[in-house]
Amino acid sequence: MAVATRAAASIPRPGRKAERGRVLGASPLEAALYVVPAAFLFAVFILLPILSNIVASLFSARGRFGLANYIQAANDPVFRVAVENSLLWVALSLLLEIAVGFALAALIELYLPRGQAVFRTLLFLPMVITPSVIALVFTTLYAPDYGLLFGLFNWLGLASYFPALLGTPSTATIAIVAVNVWQWSGFFVLMYCVGIAAIDRELLDAAAIDGARGFSRIRALIWPLCRGTTVSLVVLGTIQALQQFPLIYLMTEGGPANASQTLATYIFQTGFSENEMPYASAIAVVLFLLALALVAVEYALAGGGISLAARPRDVPG
């Protein structure tokens, strides 16, 4: 009898789920109230500044409404250089950070069973260093006549061949990108470590039994399984590269001769140094649209059948 009573009590009754939802859950009005604080902060600190910047970009310095600022940007050679350098930043930063990050993460997770936490911490340390300190250190490192790299060239008897990395238009941007990669690769390492650690160990053991070891296991199994991590890092890395400002401004101020100028530094130069706020607002809108377009393309490639990571292949037997 007791068993039958418990069974009858366990049978779901009509309206019981809805009643439990009313007790433990919230009404639509209460749920909306939970969203209001976050929506208010988003509107005040993100949406309103974006809309205000768009409106400001449509007024000229004389207060006339129109597209004069965008026409000026289209005819501005420095603006075109800034766009090219911004795209170069995205391409070089992503390629190097993903390559270095994944390689070091695979090394730590697969071949260094001891001291993994120490290596992760050491590689992540550059992320917490102030950009002004990093810029000062690497400006000294790159300096001709007394920098560490110059000392190495001098020791090798190649002092006369040492290039002025930050003073030469053809090398200034690449030299600063290298500093950015050094600073941010630790974040990529940490993210890939999490992605590799989440892979089912049975898959790795099965691959080892089938003969996939070393680089073949990484190429055919681990790299494809980290596809989600790669897509996330591509999006985050794109946004970070486009908005990079401190390193460039502190190391070259966009020089020499605007060779390392990016959209972020050009916004600062036109808006604060030259006091052309409407034109700076137009450049900021272009930067926003460029970031939006690149992220949309990356998501489309990731979800439209063209993977940003290699597709899983048959594990060699």
N, C-alpha and C positions, 0 to 999 in steps of 0.2 A: 504493500500500500504506500509506504514511504517513497519507494522508487517511482511509482506512478505519479505521486503528488509532485515530486521534483521535476519529472519529465513534463507534466502539464504546465508547471510554472515556467519552464524554460521555453515553451512554445511562444514565438513572437505574436503579439496581439496587434491588431490594427491601431495605428496612431501611437504605438509605444515608442517608435524611433523618433517621431516628431516631438513627443513629449520629452524624451531624454535630451533632444537637441535644444528644446526650450530651457531645460534646466541647466545643462552644461554649456551651451553655446550662447549666441547673442542674436538679437534681432537685427534686421538690416540697418535700422537706424543706429543701433549701438555699434555695429561693425563699421559704419561710415564714420562715426565719431572717432574711432581709433585711427582712421586714415587722415583725418583733418590736420593734425599737427605736422605730419610728414609732408602732406600736400602743401600746407602753408609755407613750410621752410623751402620746399622745392620751388614754389612760385616766387618767393621773395628773393632767394639767393641764387637761383639758376635761371628760371624762365624770365623773370622781369629784367635782369641784366642783359640777357640775350636780345630780348625785344627792344630794350632801350638802345642797345648798340646798333641794331639794325635801323632803327629810326634815325639815330645820329648819323649813320653813314649816308643817309639820303638827303642830308642838308650840306650845302657847301659852306666854306668859311664865311661867306657873306650872308648866309641864312637862306639861300635859294634852294628850293626843293627840286630834286632830280637825281640823275645818275652820273653827275659830273665826277664824283670821287672814283667811281668804277671805271669811267672812261680814262681818267688820269692814271689809274693803275694799269690799264691795258696798254698805255703808251709809255709806261715807266720802265726803263731797262733794269733798274735796281730791283724793282718788284719781280720781274721775270727771273732774275738771278736768285732772289729769295725763294721763289717757288721751286726752282730747279734744285737748290740746295736742300730745301725741306724734303723733297722727294728722295734726294740722295741720302739724307739722314735716315729716312724710313727704311730704304732698301739695305744700306750697309749695316745699320744697327740691328735690324731683324735677322739678317743672314748670319752675322757674326755672333750675336747673342744666343740665337737658337743653336748654332753649331757648337759654340763653347759650352753653353749651358747643358745641352744634352750629353755631350761627350764627358764632361766632368761628373754629371749626375750618374751616368752609367758606370763610370769608373768607381765612384764612391759606393753605389748601391750593390754592384755586382762583384767588385774585386777588392774592396776594403771593408771586410766584416767588422773590424775594430776601429774605433775612433771616428765613426761616421758623424757623430754630433759635433766633434771638434772641427772637422773639415767643413761641415755645413756652416758653422758659426764663422770660421775664418773667411770663407768665401762670401758670406753675407755682410761682413763688416763694412766694405766700401759703401753700402747702401745707407748707413747711418752717419757717414762722415759729411760734414757741411760742404756744400759745393764750393764755397769760397776757399776752404782749405785744400780741396782737391785741385782747384784751378791754380792756386799758388804753388803747390807741389809740382804739378806737371808743367807749368810755365817755367819753373826753374829747371826741371828735367830736360825740357826741350831747348833751353837757352843756348845760343852759340857762345863760344869762348869760355864758358864756365860751367855749363850744365853737365849732368852725369853722362848723357849720351855723347856729348862732345868729348868728354874725357875718355870714353871708350874708343871713339874714332881716333883720338890723339894717341892713345896707347897702341892702336893698330897701325899707326903711321898714316892715317887717312884723314887727318884734321882738315886738310884743304878741300876735301870732298863733302864735309858735313853740311847738310842743307839747313837753312833757317826755316824750320818746319812751320812756325806760326807767322813768319814774315814773307812767305812765298805763296802767292795766290793758288798755285796748283796743289799745295800740300796742306794748307791751313785747315780746310774743312775735314780732311781725312784724319789729321792729327787730333782734332777735337773729338771726332767720332770714336777714335780709339780710346780716348779717356772715358767717354760715355759708355762704351762697351765694357771697359774695366769696372766701372761703377755698378752697372746694372746686370752684369752676367751672374752675379751671386743670386739675384732674385730668380733668374731663369733656372739656375742650378737647383735651388730649393723647390721650385714648382715641379721640375722634372723628377726630383727625388721622391716627392709625394706621389707623382704619377707612376713611377716605376715600382715603388713600394706597394701600390694598390693592385698590381698585377698578381693574379692567382699563381701561387708558387707551383701548383700542379701543372700549369701550362709550361712553365720554365723547365720543370723536371721532365715532362713528356718530350719537350723539344731536345733536351740533352740526351735522352734515351734514343731519339730518332737520329741523332748525330749532329744536331745544330748546336754548335759551340762557338764561343768567341764572337767575332764580328758577324758571322752569318746569323747567329741567334739575335743579335741586336738589330740587324738590318731587316730580317724577315718576321720578327715577332715583337720585340720590345718597342721599336720605333712606331710601327703601325698602331699598337695598342696605346700609345701616348698621343694619339691624334687629337683627342679632346683637349689635352693640356697644350698642345701646340697651337691649336686654334685660339684658345684663350690668350696665350702669350703673344700671338701675332696681333690681336686686337689691342691688348694693353701696351705692347711695345710700339705700335703705330701711334697711339695717343701720346705716349711719353716722348717719342722722338719728335713729333710735331710741335709739342709745347716746350721743348728744351730751350731754356733761356740763360740760366746762370753761368754755365760753363762757357758758352760762346761769348757772352758779354764780358765776363771777367778775363778771358784769355785773349780775345782779339777785338772785342767790341764790333764784331761784324766785318773786320778788315782782314787783310790789307786790301784797300780799294774795293770794299764790299764783297770780297771773294768768299767770305764765310758767312755772309748775311743770310738769315733765314726769316721766315714770316714772323716768328716770335720776336726776334731782335729788331726787325724793321718796324713792327708795331710800336715798340718802345722808342725807337729813334725818331719816327715821324710824330708820335704823339707827345713825347715829353722833351726830347732834345730840340725838335723843330717846331713844336707847339702847333701841329696840324692834326688836331683831334678828329675832325670829320674824316680825313683821309686815313688816319690810323684805325678808325672804326670800320671803314670799308675793308681794309686789309684784314682786320679781325674777323669780319664776316666771311671773307674768302678762306681764311684759315679754318673756320668752323665748317664751312661747306666741304672743304678738301678733306678734313678729318671724317666727316659724315660719309662722304663718297667712298673713301678708302675702306672704312669699316664695313660699309654695305657691300662693297665688292668682295671683301675677305669673307664675310658671312655667306655670300652667294656662292663663292668658290668652295667653301667648306660644306655647304648643304646641298649644292646642286650637282653632285656627282664628281666634281673635281676636288679631290682632297688636298689639303695643305700638307698632309703627311702621306707617306707611302702606304699603299694598300697592303693588307696582309697577303703574304705569299705562302705558297706551300713550303712547309719546313722540310729542308732536304733530309732525305733518309739515307 
